[in-house]
Amino acid sequence: MKKFLTMQALFFLILSFVPATGSAALIIPLDTAFSEYGPGDPLYKADYGNVTIENQTLNSVKFTIELNTDTLGDEASVSKFYFNTTKEFNDLILTSPDSATLSYAFNNDTNSLYKPDGDGYFDGVINFRTVKSTQTFVLSDTNLDETDFLAQSFGGDKGHFTIAAQIKKGDVGYVGGNPVPIPSTILLLGTGLVGLVAFRRKKQ
């Protein structure tokens, strides 16, 4: 019985590190400074912050951008945020506590406003009128979901990113990020434990 309980505890511990399908929050690290630095530079890859994307209702998604001031400095702030979408939205609406502005065009490939540091095309950009290290806003449209924002930028030679941000009052110009994939070994281990637990129950 003790072995069974230990196995169950280990199984649920591993599951706690694996995001559930259809979960209400997605965290994307801002970990690449693609405008000021290049591969091989110590600051090219660093912890610059995180972007949390979470469902609010069936039709709205909240974004929270949090810069890491330990890496960027106490005065670092976000002035622009770039994003991509997997499908076109006809009436994307922005709600922001700081009266930010939205520019959006699906599969845009001409407007320089959608090119952070002039490299790579994004579908949309948020311009913040009040720059600070943490920014929040909500995007709304019919059947909007956090998984609708997982496309990558295209056309750039410095990398392809799901999200990007322009940093002000710091040594870093633009930072980008992509979702971190779940290691296949963790998924395999979790699947194996499910089988072991089921076998143990049947045996008992």
C-alpha angles and dihedrals in degrees: 000000000000091000090051092051091047090052092050092050091051091048094053091044090058092045089056088067094049116077113233119243110262093017116167097238136053122190119201119186121227096220110142125074097199102169104050101029141035139207111302095032113113091230096049089086117033143125101276095158143280140271117214117201116190138167116251099178135340088282106034137064127194123217123201118188114195119181121207102238090187087068100032102033133257094280097051113125141174117246101166136019124199126201142172133217132210093217138024121265120203100201110022108176126199123211116185135164089221100049094250119178129234130215115183138170123158114240090359114186106163113046114091090208087075094054115085108214087354092288127111129000125259130188097231146010132201116209114204118211092196111048117209139143095261122045131177133188140154128229118202135191139129113305093352116173136178090246089064088076100061100098120113130233117257139207097038127124095202096063143294117265137184091212137009137183136200112229122210129194093025142085093257121080108189129004129190139189148186132203114275110243119232109250110251090223091063091050091049092048091050091050091049092051091052088057093047093050091049091048092049092051092050092049092051 
